[in-house]
Amino acid sequence: METRSARRRRLSAQGGVGGGLDLIGGLHDDLLLQILGRLRCAAAAARTSALCRRWPGSGLWRHLPELSFRGIAHGAIEAALAQVALPKPSLLDIEITDRLPAEAVASLLRAAARLDPADLSIVVAWVVQTDEMVPIEVPSFPRATSITLRLHKLHLALPAQGGEFPALERLSVTSGRFDTGALISRCPHLRVLELIHCWGIETITVHSPTIEELLVISGQLRGVDVVAPMLKKFTLRSDVSVDFGVSLLAPEVENLSWKCWSHGQFLLPVEGRSVPARLSLRSTTKLEKSEYLLDGS
């Protein structure tokens, strides 16, 4: 029976351990990138350099088409993004659990924009708040078809000039504050919009010729104004004020779901009762209803 030391000497002579080219190192770069990509973590891919003497210093992970950074310090992520060699990755996924100032989030967004990914997800669990929260600028992402932003209570702003999202089809924003109408006007191909606990927005305004799905989950709303001829699915969940109202012009809507409450009481859609909160469905032919009232009794 071959001893462990003898096996190691044999592998070394073959190049598997020690001098020469090891068996993994002999694989083509495309195959190596597929192996690293299955790790679903850029940091883990970089650490696998210990497995192959060809990888140390080569930075093969920098050529991955999908980059995911989770559970890594903010400074390390920015340094890694600066080393990425493959421009325009198909995916850039970042999740930070550290407490970050707003300026650090803005810097991270700019670094992501320089890579111009097709699919972008940035999650920041906690942003250090100041007395006067200055809006941070969301740069343009020309190639992005999907953007997910979870930025803890950040005030977001668009660039004064430009800032288009010409390819964006899906946008999900959680815990951010921004001008919904201004953002949507810069997304000519937006189909799915999710606004989840976006603070400081009293009225959600969505005027879009392309949106097909709309999800609004909010802590407090005074109104929703939707003009969307292609809208098929609309979901609304919110605490609302006593003068809350919804204006919905969506002739193609097929799936309409809402759960609104005020002072602990749910508001149910009941036709023919005079109450302050009103839901007006104009030209909604698929639902075959012209007007609902929201009943708070």
N, C-alpha and C positions, 0 to 999 in steps of 0.2 A: 504494500500500500504506500502511495506517495505521501511523504510527510509535508507539513505546511511549509517548512523552509525550502524543501526541494521544489514544491509547486511555485513558490515565489521566485526562485532562481530561474525556473523554466519560463514563467511569464515575463520576467525581466529580459531574458534572452530574446523572446518574441516581440518585445516592445510594449507588453501590457503593463509592466511595473518597472520603474527605473528608466534607463536610457532608451533612446529610440522613440519612434512615434507610437503612442498607445492606440488601442483598437477604437476607442471612442473618438479620439482626435483624428482618425482617418476618415470619419464621416464627412459628407459634403456639408457646406455651410447651410444650405437650405434645410437639410434634415436636422442639423443641430438647432436651427432656429425654431423648427417645429417642436423639438423636444423642450426647449426653453419656454416656448409659448404656452405649453400645456401646464406649466407651473402657475400661470395666472398671476404672477407677482414679479415685477422687475427686480426687486431686491433679492428674492430667492434665486432668480436666474443669474444674478451677478455672483451670488455665493457659490453657485455650482462650479465655478472656475477651479475649485479644489479637485474636481473629478477628472480633469483633463489638463495636461501640461500645455496644450495648445491654447487654452482659453485665458490663462492669467495674462493680464495686460492687453488682451485683444479687444475686450469690451464688446463681445458678441451681442450681449443683451441690448446694446444701444441701437441695434438694427431690427429689434422686434417690431412688428406692425401693430401689436396691441400692448400697451403699457399700463400696468396697474401698480399704484403705490398706496399701500394701506398700513397703518400702524407705524409710520416712519415720521421722524421729526421734520418739521417744515423746512428747516435749512437744508437738510439732506435731500429733500425732494427737489428743491430749486436747483441745487447743485447737480442732481441727476438729470433734470430736464435740460440743463445747459450742455450736457454731454451727449444727448440723443443725436445719433448720426442719421437716422432715417427720417426725412422730413415728411410731414403730412401723414401721421399714423392713422390707422383705421379706428383706434380706440385709445383714449386717455382717461384713466379712472383714478381719481385721487380721493382719499379719505383721511382726514386729519382729526385726531382726538385731542391735540394740544389746544391750549388757550392762545388765540392769536389776536393781535391788534388788527384793526381794519386795514392799515397800510400794508401789512403782510399778506392779507387776502388779495388786495389790489395787485400786489407784485406777483402773486401766484397766478392770477387771471392773465396778466400780461405775458408771463412765461408760457402759459398754456396756449395763448393766442399765437405766439411765435411758431409753435409747432403745427397749428391749424389742423386739429384732428377732425375726423368725420363724425365721431361719437365722443361726446365730452360729458364727464360726470365729476363734479367737485362737491365734496361734502366737508364742511367745517363744523365740528360739533359745538364749538364755543368761541364767540368773538368778544373780546374785551370791550365793553361799552364806555363811552366818554359822555360828558355832559352835552356836548354838541357833536352829534354824529354826522360828519361830513360825508355826503354821498360818494361812493367809490364807483369808478367808471368800469362798465362792462365793455371790453373791446369787441370788435367785430370778429366773427368766426366764419369766414367765407365758405368753407367746405362743410361745416357742421350740419348734419341732417337731424341729429338728436342732441339736446343739451339738458342736463339735469343739474340744478344748483340748489344745494341746501346750505345756506349761509346764515348762521344764527343772527336774526334780527338786524341784518345789514340793510342800509339804505342804498339802493342801486340806481345808477344813472347811465344814460347812453351818451356816447360822444356827441359833442356839439355838431360835428360834421361827420358824415359817413355813418359808420356803425351799422351797416346792413348785415342781414342774415339771409342771403339769397337762396340758400339750399335747405334752410331749417324746416323740418316737417313736424318735429315733436319737441315741445318745451315743457319742462316741469320745474317749477320754482317753489321752494318751501322756505318759509320764515324770512322772506325778503320783502322789501318795500320798494315799489317802483311805479311808474306811470304805465299802466297796462295798455292804454290806447296807443301811446307813443311807441312802445315796444312792438306791439302787434303790427303797426303800420310799416315796420321795417322787416317784416317776415312774410314775404309775398306767397310762400308755399306752405304756410303752417297748417297742419291738419289736426294735431292733438295738442291741447293746452291744459295743463294742470296747475292750479293756483292753490297751494296748501298752506293755510295759516300765514298768509301774507299780511303782515301787520301794517297799520296806518293807512289802509285803503278803505275809505268809507263806501265808495261805489265802484263796483267792478264794471268796466266798460270794455266790451269785446265787439268790435265791428270788423268782420273779416269775411271775404268772399270764399275762403278756402277751408275754414275750420270745420271739422266733422265731429270731433269729440271735445267736450268741455267739462272739466271737473273743478268745482270751487268748494273748498272747505275753509271756513273762516271763523274767527272768534267773534266778530261783530261787524255787521253790515247795515247800511242804510238803503242800499239799492244795488240792483244788477241791471245793466243795460246791454242787451245782446242783439245784434243784427248779423245773422249768419245764415245765408241762403242754403249752404251745404251742410249745416249742422244736423247730425243724426242722433247724437247722444248727449244729453245734458244732465249732470248730476250736481245738486246744490245741497250743502250741509253747512248751516250757520246759525249762530245766535244773531238776532236781528233787533233793530230799534222799533219803536211803536209806529213810526211813519215809514217803515220799510216798504219798498215796492220793487217789482220786477217787470221790466219791459222786454219781451222776447219775441223777436221777429225771425222765425225759423220754419219755413214752409215744409222742410224735409225731415223735421225731427220725428223720430220713431220711438225713442227711449228717453222719457222725461222722468227724473226722480229727484225729489227734494225732501229734506227734513229740516225745517226751520223752527226755532223756538224763541220765545221772549218771556223773560221773568219766570223761567222754569216751565212754561206751558208750550206744548207743541202747536204749531200753526198748521192746520190741515186744509187742503184745497176743497172748499165747498162752494158750489155754485149758488148765487142768488142771495148772499147775505152781505149786508153793508158793514164792512169793517175797515179800519185804517189801512192795513197792509193789502196790497193789490198785486195780483199776478195777471198781466195782460198778455195773452197769446194771440198775436195778430197774424192772420193768413197762415195759420198752422193747419194745413189741409190734411196732413197725415193723421193728426190727432182728432180731427173733426170737432174741435172746440174753439170757440172764439174768445171766451173770457172766463177766468176763474177768480174767486176771491179767497184769500187766505183767512181762515177763521181761527181766532185766538180763544174762543170760549171752550 
